[in-house]
Amino acid sequence: MIPEILHCKKDPAWLEKALAGLARDGFAVVEGVLDRDLLPWTKEAMYRVQGAVRAEVGIEKLERAGELGVLRLMMRFEEGFSRFLELPEVLAVVDATVSPAAVMHLQNGFILPSHPPGHTPQVFQNQFHMDFPRVLNGYLASVNCFFAVDAFTRGNGATLVVPGTHQKAERPGAEELLSRALPLECPEGSMIIFDSTLYHAAGANTSGKDRLSVNHQFTRSFFKQQLDYVRALGEKMVLAQKPRTQQLLGWYTRVPTSLGEYYQPEATRLYRKGQG
């Protein structure tokens, strides 16, 4: 199976087709979402974030976590990553799947390092897994918008997906996952949409250079975020964003921490109506 690559700038029906692929196969690929000025900035900014995270957390703790080039909380170090939450294609997918009241569960960058063939460390991200390991009787609670900052190829570890394995209460067998896995080869700037219950894994990067990508997971607003982005980024930074971005970051789904915060007028409550 070779996935159809939709082009959002050329096909006015891209969203309808992407949603059909999401329901049928668990994923869809949309080309041309990131424009030419955002791509080079993203590549440079990701390496700046990597250096800042290493300085703050420490190499030892990062290695102990067993991750391959994962960058968390990128907006804290490079506020420009908030632009991904303003992309009309992202908002269209979110609205059509997990509702306009959705929140961003996570935004993670990946600088996937290259290793000689057969020498890639075995970690969670290159084992087949769901990003949302809860199957709720077909209820779509979480969706991913995953960006190929570099072109995805077999050689540089293109994400592997197993079509049709989303919304399955029982995990498919290891042989089935391996035999049916499909590398999502696509041009740089593409957006991969997938049901967060789809089984997928990072491929092995043997290209001799890093492969960059940025993953977003959006959930219904009543699920907890991976990080408390409002507290982690700070009120000043969150309020500097567009209202829709504030909402995705969790500004309107906060939990009161005192009676004073609880007994607020409706207009100033931390958790607004319509966000459930």
BAVONU-173974 format. One record per residue: x, y, z of N, C-alpha, C in turn; residue in one letter. Coordinates in steps of 0.05 Angstrom, whole numbers, padded with zeros to 5 digits, always signed. Each point is the difference from the previous one (the first is absolute). Layout:
! BAVONU-173974
XYZXYZXYZA/...
! end
This chain:
! BAVONU-173974
+00017-00024+00000-00017+00024+00000+00017+00025+00000M/-00003+00017-00019+00014+00026-00001-00020+00022+00007I/+00005+00015+00021-00020+00020+00008-00002+00023-00021P/-00025+00009-00005-00004+00023-00017+00009+00025+00015E/+00016+00017-00013+00009+00024+00012-00018+00023-00011I/-00015+00012+00017-00018+00022-00007+00016+00026+00000L/-00009+00019-00015+00013+00026-00001-00020+00022+00007H/+00004+00011+00024-00021+00019+00010-00002+00025-00017C/+00022+00008-00013-00002+00025-00016-00012-00004-00027K/-00001-00025-00009-00011-00006-00027-00026-00014+00000K/-00007-00013+00021-00024-00016+00001-00020+00012+00020D/-00021+00013-00008-00019+00012+00019-00014-00020+00017P/+00001-00026-00008-00014-00021+00015+00020-00015+00018A/+00024+00012+00005+00020-00015+00015-00010-00009+00028W/-00015+00017+00013-00009-00006+00027-00019-00024+00000L/-00019+00002-00018-00020-00022-00003+00014-00027-00005E/+00020+00001-00018+00015-00025-00007+00017-00009+00023K/+00012+00019+00014+00017-00007+00023-00017-00013+00022A/-00023+00011+00005-00017-00011+00021-00010-00028-00008L/-00004-00005-00026-00008-00026-00009+00023-00020+00005A/+00025+00008-00006+00023-00017+00004+00004-00005+00030G/-00005+00020+00016+00003-00002+00029-00019-00021+00011L/-00025+00000-00009-00020-00019+00009+00006-00028-00011A/+00008-00002-00025+00004-00026-00013+00026-00013+00008R/+00022+00015-00002+00027-00012+00004+00013+00008+00026D/-00011+00022+00012+00012+00010+00025+00019+00022-00004G/+00005+00008-00026+00019+00021-00005-00005+00012-00028F/+00013+00024-00004+00000+00013-00027+00024+00018-00001A/+00010+00004-00024+00024+00017-00005-00008+00024-00017V/+00006+00024+00010-00007+00025-00014+00025+00015-00006V/+00005+00005-00025+00025+00014-00008-00004+00030-00001E/+00023+00014+00004+00000+00029-00005-00012+00016+00023G/+00000-00009+00024-00012+00015+00023+00019+00020+00011V/+00026-00007+00004+00020+00018+00010+00012+00016-00024L/+00000+00026+00001+00010+00015-00022+00030+00003+00002D/+00012+00012-00021+00029+00000-00003+00014+00018+00020R/-00014+00019+00012+00014+00016+00020+00000-00012+00027D/-00021-00016+00006-00002-00013+00026+00019-00024+00002L/+00004-00014-00022+00017-00024+00001+00029+00006+00009L/+00015+00018-00012+00027+00005+00009+00001+00010+00028P/-00019+00018+00008+00000+00009+00027-00003-00023+00020W/-00019-00019-00007-00005-00022+00018+00025-00018+00004T/+00014-00005-00022+00024-00016+00002+00021+00012+00018K/+00005+00026-00004+00019+00014+00017-00009+00001+00029E/-00026+00006+00004-00010+00003+00027+00000-00026+00015A/-00004-00022-00013+00000-00026+00014+00027-00006+00011M/+00021+00007-00014+00027-00005+00011+00006+00019+00024Y/-00011+00025-00002+00003+00018+00023-00014-00011+00025R/-00024-00011-00005-00015-00012+00022+00015-00024+00011V/+00011-00016-00017+00015-00023+00009+00023+00008+00019Q/+00014+00021-00008+00022+00009+00017-00010+00011+00027G/-00023+00014-00001-00011+00011+00025-00010-00022+00019A/-00013-00020-00012-00011-00022+00017+00024-00016+00012V/+00020-00004-00015+00023-00015+00011+00013+00016+00022R/+00001+00026-00002+00012+00017+00020-00017+00000+00026A/-00026+00000-00004-00018+00002+00024-00004-00027+00014E/-00004-00021-00016-00006-00026+00012+00025-00016+00006V/+00020+00001-00018+00024-00015+00003+00000-00025-00017G/+00023-00006-00012+00002-00023-00018-00007-00026+00014I/+00009-00003+00025-00004-00025+00015-00029-00006+00003E/-00017+00020+00008-00028-00005+00004-00014-00006-00027K/+00009+00014-00021-00013-00005-00026+00007-00028-00010L/+00024-00009+00004+00007-00027-00009-00015-00021+00017E/-00003+00006+00026-00015-00019+00017-00029-00003-00008R/-00011+00021-00013-00028-00001-00008-00004-00020-00023A/+00022-00007-00014-00003-00020-00022-00014+00011-00024G/+00006+00025-00008-00012+00012-00024+00021+00006-00021E/-00009+00002-00025+00018+00006-00022-00007+00028-00010L/+00014+00020+00011-00003+00027-00011-00027+00013+00004G/-00014-00006+00022-00026+00012+00005+00003+00028+00012V/-00015+00019-00010+00001+00028+00011-00027+00007+00011L/-00002+00004+00026-00026+00006+00012+00000+00030+00008R/-00024+00011+00001-00004+00028+00009+00016+00020-00017L/-00001-00004-00026+00017+00017-00018-00008+00029+00001M/-00025+00006+00005-00009+00028+00000+00013+00016+00023M/+00008-00014+00021+00013+00014+00022+00026+00013-00008R/+00014-00014-00019+00026+00010-00009-00001+00015-00026F/-00021-00006-00017-00003+00013-00026-00030+00005-00003E/-00010+00023+00007-00028+00007-00001-00012-00004-00028E/+00017+00002-00021-00010-00003-00027-00013-00026-00006G/+00004-00021+00016-00014-00025-00004-00030+00002+00004F/-00009+00022+00012-00029+00005+00003-00013+00003-00028S/+00016+00007-00020-00011+00004-00027-00013-00026-00011R/+00010-00023+00009-00012-00025-00009-00029-00002+00009F/-00007+00013+00022-00027-00001+00010-00018+00020-00014L/+00010+00016-00018-00015+00019-00015-00005-00009-00029E/+00012-00022-00008-00003-00009-00027-00029-00008-00006L/-00011+00011-00021-00029-00005-00005-00005-00030-00006P/+00019-00014-00011-00003-00029-00005-00002-00016+00026E/+00016+00008+00020-00001-00013+00026-00027+00005+00013V/-00008+00025+00000-00025+00007+00013-00024-00013-00014L/+00001-00003-00026-00021-00013-00014-00002-00030+00008A/+00022-00013+00003+00000-00028+00008-00010-00003+00029V/+00010+00017+00018-00008+00000+00028-00030+00004+00002V/-00011+00020-00013-00028+00006+00002-00017-00023-00011D/+00009-00013-00020-00016-00021-00013+00003-00027+00014A/+00018-00002+00019+00004-00026+00013-00005+00001+00030T/+00016+00015+00015-00003+00000+00029-00014+00026+00011V/-00011+00015-00018-00018+00023+00005+00015+00026+00004S/-00013+00023-00004+00013+00026+00004+00008+00005+00029P/-00010-00017+00018+00007+00004+00029+00025-00016+00008A/+00013-00013-00020+00023-00017+00006+00023+00015+00012A/+00018-00015+00014+00025+00011+00010+00023-00015-00011V/+00024+00012+00000+00024-00013-00009+00011-00017+00022M/+00000-00026-00004+00011-00018+00020+00031+00002+00001H/+00012+00003-00024+00029+00004+00000+00009+00012-00027L/+00023+00013+00001+00015+00008-00024+00028-00009+00005Q/+00009-00020-00014+00027-00011+00003+00016+00002-00027N/+00024+00008+00002+00018-00001-00023+00016-00025+00001G/+00009-00009-00024+00017-00024-00002+00024+00006-00018F/+00023-00002+00011+00025+00000-00016+00010-00028+00001I/-00009-00016-00019+00006-00029+00000+00028-00004-00011L/+00018-00010+00017+00028-00003-00009+00003-00024-00018P/+00021+00000-00016+00006-00022-00017+00019-00020+00014S/-00004-00026-00006+00017-00021+00011+00006-00019-00023H/+00023-00014+00002+00006-00020-00020-00022-00022-00001P/-00005-00012-00022-00020-00021-00002+00003-00021+00022P/-00021-00006+00013+00000-00020+00021+00010+00010+00028G/+00006+00026+00002+00010+00010+00025-00018+00022+00013H/-00025+00002-00010-00018+00019+00012-00009-00009+00028T/+00003+00015+00021-00009-00008+00026-00030-00006+00001P/-00008-00020+00014-00028-00007+00002-00012+00016+00023Q/-00017+00019-00006-00013+00017+00020-00030+00000-00007V/-00016+00013+00018-00029+00000-00003-00008+00010-00027F/+00012+00022-00009-00011+00013-00024+00004-00016-00026Q/+00019-00019+00000+00003-00017-00024-00012-00028+00004N/-00016-00003+00020-00016-00024+00004-00029+00008-00007Q/-00015-00019-00012-00028+00006-00007-00016+00007+00024F/-00014+00022-00001-00015+00010+00023-00023+00018-00009H/-00019+00005+00018-00020+00021-00004+00009+00025+00016M/-00007+00023-00010+00005+00024+00016-00022+00005+00020D/-00023-00011-00005-00023+00002+00018-00010-00029+00006F/+00012-00013+00020-00006-00029+00004-00026-00006+00014P/-00021+00013-00010-00027-00005+00011-00019-00002-00023R/-00013-00023-00003-00020-00003-00022-00027+00002+00013V/-00016+00020-00009-00025+00007+00013-00023-00005-00018L/-00003-00025-00008-00022-00009-00017-00004+00017-00025N/+00023+00006-00013-00001+00015-00025-00001+00030+00003G/-00001+00010+00024+00000+00029+00005+00027+00012-00005Y/+00001+00020-00018+00026+00012-00007+00006+00022+00022L/+00019-00007+00017+00006+00018+00022+00026+00015-00004A/+00016-00009-00020+00027+00012-00003+00008-00003-00029S/+00013+00021-00011+00010-00001-00027+00028+00013-00001V/+00017-00009-00017+00027+00011-00003+00003+00015-00027N/+00014+00022+00002+00009+00015-00024+00030+00001+00001C/+00013-00016-00016+00028-00006+00001+00014+00011-00025F/+00019+00017+00004+00012+00015-00023+00028-00012-00008F/+00003-00005-00026+00026-00007-00011+00016+00025-00005A/+00017+00007+00018+00017+00024-00003+00022-00006-00021V/+00010-00024-00001+00016-00010-00022-00018-00020-00016D/+00007-00004-00024-00014-00021-00016+00002-00027+00015A/-00021-00015+00001+00000-00026+00012+00006-00021-00021F/+00021-00016+00004+00007-00022-00018+00005-00025+00016T/+00001-00022-00014+00007-00026+00014+00027+00002+00013R/+00019+00013-00013+00027+00001+00010+00004+00018+00024G/-00017+00020+00003+00004+00018+00024-00020-00005+00022N/-00013-00023-00001-00018-00008+00023-00028+00011-00002G/-00011+00001-00024-00028+00009-00002-00018-00016+00019A/-00019+00014+00012-00018-00013+00019-00014-00023-00013T/-00001-00022+00014-00014-00025-00008-00028+00000+00011L/-00020-00005-00016-00027-00003+00009-00011-00027-00009V/-00019-00010+00015-00013-00026-00007-00029+00007-00006V/-00007+00002-00026-00027+00009-00008-00022-00018+00013P/-00021+00014+00009-00023-00014+00010+00002-00011+00028G/+00022+00007+00014+00003-00010+00028-00010+00020+00020T/-00012+00021-00008-00012+00019+00019-00026-00010+00011H/-00006+00009+00024-00025-00006+00013-00004-00030+00004Q/+00022-00015+00005-00001-00028+00005+00004-00006+00030K/-00018-00014+00012+00001-00005+00029+00023-00019+00007A/+00007-00017-00019+00022-00019+00005+00024+00006-00017E/+00024-00001+00011+00024+00006-00015+00005-00021-00021R/+00005+00008-00025+00007-00020-00020+00026-00014+00007P/+00004-00024-00010+00024-00015+00005+00025+00013-00012G/+00023-00006+00011+00025+00012-00009+00005-00006-00030A/-00006-00024-00008+00005-00007-00029-00018+00016-00018E/-00025+00004+00008-00018+00016-00017+00009+00029-00001E/+00009+00011+00022+00009+00028+00000+00024+00003-00018L/+00019-00018+00001+00024+00001-00016-00006-00004-00030L/-00017-00019-00006-00005-00007-00028-00017+00021-00014S/-00017+00015+00015-00018+00019-00013+00010+00029+00003R/+00022+00004+00014+00010+00027+00004+00007+00014-00026A/-00007+00026-00001+00004+00016-00024+00016+00025+00007L/+00023+00005-00013+00014+00025+00005-00014+00024-00014P/-00005+00021+00014-00015+00023-00011+00020+00019-00013L/+00008-00007-00024+00019+00017-00015-00016+00024-00012E/+00011+00024+00006-00014+00024-00009+00019+00024-00001C/-00006+00021-00015+00018+00023-00002+00001+00016+00026P/+00021+00016+00002+00002+00018+00023-00023+00019-00001E/-00009+00008+00024-00023+00018+00001-00027-00014+00001G/+00000-00027-00002-00025-00015+00000-00010-00003+00029S/-00026-00004+00002-00014-00005+00026-00012-00028-00001M/+00008-00016+00018-00011-00027+00003-00021+00001+00022I/-00025-00007-00007-00022+00000+00019-00005-00029+00008I/-00001-00006+00025-00008-00028+00007-00016-00001+00026F/-00018-00019+00000-00015-00007+00025+00021-00009+00020D/-00001+00011+00024+00021-00005+00020-00001-00028+00011S/-00020-00016-00008+00000-00028+00008+00012-00018-00022T/+00010+00012-00022+00013-00015-00021+00027-00010+00009L/+00007-00025-00006+00026-00010+00007+00021+00011-00020Y/+00021+00011+00011+00021+00012-00016+00026-00001+00015H/+00022+00007-00014+00026-00001+00012+00019+00017-00017A/+00020+00011+00012+00022+00013-00015+00015-00021-00016A/+00008+00006-00024+00017-00018-00016+00029+00003+00009G/+00017-00017-00012+00029+00002+00006+00013+00019-00019A/+00013+00020+00011+00014+00020-00016+00028-00009-00005N/+00006-00007-00025+00027-00009-00008+00011+00018-00022T/-00010+00024-00002+00007+00018-00022+00026+00015+00004S/+00011+00000+00024+00024+00014+00005-00004+00029+00010G/-00026+00008+00003-00005+00027+00011-00027-00001+00015K/-00005+00020+00016-00024+00001+00016-00025+00002-00018D/-00023-00009+00011-00026+00004-00013-00018+00015+00020R/-00010+00023-00009-00015+00018+00018-00030-00002-00005L/-00015+00002+00022-00030+00000-00002-00011+00013+00025S/-00025+00008-00001-00014+00012+00023-00027-00013+00002V/-00006-00011+00023-00025-00014+00005-00018+00016+00018N/-00026+00001-00007-00020+00011+00017-00022-00021+00005H/-00009-00001+00025-00022-00017+00007-00022+00017+00012Q/-00024-00002-00010-00022+00016+00009-00022-00019+00012F/-00011+00007+00023-00020-00017+00012-00025+00016+00007T/-00021-00014+00006-00023+00013+00012+00009+00014+00025R/-00014+00022+00007+00010+00018+00020+00000-00011+00028S/-00014-00022+00005-00001-00011+00027+00022-00020+00006F/+00018-00004-00018+00024-00017+00005+00023+00017+00009F/+00016-00009+00019+00022+00015+00009+00022+00001-00021K/+00014+00023-00001+00022+00003-00019+00025-00014+00011Q/+00018-00006-00018+00026-00012+00009+00015+00019+00018Q/-00001+00025-00006+00012+00021+00016-00021+00022+00005L/+00002+00013+00023-00018+00022+00005+00012+00024-00014D/-00008+00004-00025+00013+00020-00017-00005+00028+00010Y/-00022+00006+00013-00005+00026+00010+00020+00007+00022V/+00004-00017+00019+00019+00005+00021+00029-00001-00010R/+00005-00019-00018+00027-00004-00010+00010+00024-00017A/-00019+00012-00015+00008+00022-00018-00004+00027+00015L/-00018+00001+00019-00004+00025+00015-00023+00016-00012G/-00014+00014+00018-00024+00015-00008+00006+00021-00021E/+00023+00014+00004+00006+00022-00019+00003-00011-00028K/+00014-00022-00004+00004-00010-00027-00026-00011-00012M/-00016-00014+00017-00025-00011-00010-00019+00022-00009V/-00002+00021+00016-00019+00022-00007+00010+00017-00024L/+00025-00003-00007+00010+00013-00024-00008-00014-00026A/-00011-00024+00003-00008-00015-00024-00028+00007-00009Q/-00007-00009-00024-00027+00004-00010-00020-00016+00018K/-00025+00009+00002-00019-00014+00017-00002-00030-00005P/+00000-00008-00026-00003-00029-00006+00025-00015+00010R/+00023+00012-00002+00025-00013+00010-00001-00002+00030T/-00010+00021+00014-00003-00001+00029-00017-00024+00007Q/-00022-00004-00014-00018-00022+00006+00014-00027-00004Q/+00014-00003-00022+00014-00025-00005+00021-00006+00021L/+00012+00021+00011+00020-00004+00021-00012-00007+00027L/-00027+00003+00002-00013-00008+00025-00009+00024+00018G/+00001+00024-00011-00006+00024+00016-00029-00001+00011W/-00019-00012-00015-00028+00000+00008-00008-00027+00012Y/+00019-00017+00006-00006-00026+00013+00017-00004+00025T/+00006+00022+00013+00016-00001+00025-00017-00009+00023R/+00013-00010+00021-00014-00009+00024+00004+00020+00022V/-00021+00009+00013+00003+00019+00022+00016-00012+00022P/+00016+00017+00013+00017-00009+00023-00008+00013+00026T/-00022+00015+00000-00010+00013+00024-00029+00006-00003S/-00013+00006+00023-00029+00007-00001-00003+00027-00015L/+00019+00017+00002-00001+00026-00014+00000-00004-00030G/+00016-00019-00009+00001-00006-00029-00026-00014-00009E/-00011-00017+00018-00024-00015-00007-00024+00019-00002Y/-00003+00018+00019-00024+00018+00000+00006+00025-00016Y/+00004-00004-00025+00005+00023-00019-00026+00005-00016Q/-00003+00024-00009-00022+00005-00020+00005-00018-00024P/-00021-00007-00014+00002-00018-00023+00021+00009-00020E/+00001+00026-00005+00019+00010-00021+00029-00003+00007A/+00006-00004+00026+00028-00002+00008+00007-00027+00012T/-00018-00019-00002+00006-00027+00011+00023-00012-00015R/+00015-00018+00013+00023-00013-00012-00010-00021-00020L/-00022-00012+00005-00011-00021-00017-00026+00010-00012Y/+00000+00005-00026-00023+00013-00012-00021-00020-00011R/-00024+00009-00002-00020-00017-00012+00007-00006-00029K/-00007-00023-00009+00005-00008-00028+00028-00012-00003G/+00015-00003+00021+00027-00011-00002+00001-00029+00009Q/-00023-00012+00006-00001-00027+00009-00003-00020-00022G/
! end
